[in-house]
């Protein structure tokens, strides 16, 4: 009996792990009251600027989000 995983089994395990991580991330964002689409926009903006704010990123995101709502 072989204990080696074939490529399909390995792929299935990786996909399952990614899906579990995504579910945990979505649940955590919901706990924090963060809209994942809005977070994606903020991250893309920060990447385009090539800089991250100093200090608490969640606080920086929330400040940005509130400024966009005005």
C-alpha positions in Angstrom: 0.0 0.0 0.0 1.5 3.3 -1.1 1.2 6.4 1.1 2.2 8.8 -1.7 -0.4 11.2 -3.0 -1.0 11.4 -6.7 -1.4 14.8 -8.3 -5.2 14.8 -8.3 -5.3 13.9 -4.6 -2.8 16.7 -3.8 -4.8 19.2 -5.8 -8.0 18.2 -4.0 -6.4 18.7 -0.6 -5.0 22.1 -1.6 -8.3 23.3 -2.9 -10.1 22.0 0.2 -7.5 23.9 2.4 -8.0 27.1 0.5 -11.8 26.9 0.8 -11.5 26.3 4.5 -9.2 29.3 4.8 -11.5 31.5 2.7 -14.5 30.5 5.0 -12.5 31.4 8.1 -11.4 34.7 6.6 -15.0 35.6 5.5 -16.2 34.7 9.0 -13.5 36.9 10.6 -14.3 39.8 8.4 -18.0 39.5 9.2 -17.1 39.5 12.9 -15.1 42.7 12.4 -17.9 44.3 10.3 -15.7 44.6 7.3 -17.1 44.4 3.8 -14.7 42.1 1.8 -15.4 43.9 -1.5 -14.7 47.3 0.0 -11.5 45.8 1.6 -10.4 44.6 -1.8 -10.8 48.1 -3.2 -8.8 49.6 -0.3 -6.0 47.0 -0.7 -5.8 47.6 -4.4 -5.6 51.4 -3.8 -2.8 50.9 -1.2 -0.9 48.6 -3.6 -1.2 51.2 -6.4 0.2 53.8 -4.0 3.0 51.5 -3.1 2.5 52.2 0.6 0.7 51.0 3.7 -0.4 53.2 6.5 1.5 53.2 9.8 -0.1 51.6 12.8 -3.4 49.7 13.0 -4.4 48.7 9.5 -8.0 47.9 10.5 -8.3 51.5 11.9 -6.8 52.9 8.7 -9.2 50.9 6.6 -12.2 52.0 8.7 -11.1 55.7 8.4 -10.8 55.3 4.6 -14.2 53.6 4.4 -15.9 56.3 6.4 -14.3 59.0 4.2 -15.6 57.3 1.1 -19.1 57.2 2.6 -19.2 61.0 3.0 
